[in-house]
């Protein structure tokens, strides 16, 4: 292998690492790099310093591709576009394919489920106080699954409401092959008075992680969303 090809694989490898460390870990909303460099919360603001690492790696990789002999007569803009819109999506797809293949071979039940996106918000209507739960769930496996969902509220809310875990009413089914389902449920709380109502909205609960449990008679898994999106 000549020097130019070695450099090509080297810089593509650096770019692949930048994609890999941004990939969301199973059963968590954090990526690999966010577990290493945790977000910093200052009052009502969260700073994600972890994003600097993949950015630096990408810059090193793309500059290296610009300098390759095979690319001397090619437009840097063209190389950039191909890298960002063709090569990097293929790299990301390969990670998803590897995960799907793993669950397909292992056939590990509910472990093949994950949450793509979730939102939990609090609302009130007359004397009723409600917890609204919205989730998008994906199944990386190959078989049908039946399960229910529990929501674990942050300690800041648990201290006020007196309960940590809430069961959603419905049962859900997935059919594998990266199929997606949507959860949209409301939990009405009858015992919340005006004082508790005020205390809840003074907390910074929306910055705290929300935990979910997907379970059936045979198995259960827990998934953590560190960056709850509230409405």
Helices and strands as residue ranges (DSSP letters): H 3-20, H 32-36, E 40-42, E 45-47, H 51-66, G 69-71, H 76-82, I 83-87, H 88-106, G 109-112, E 113-125, E 128-139, E 145-152, H 155-161, E 165-167, E 172-174, E 179-189, H 194-202, G 205-207, E 210-215, E 220-225
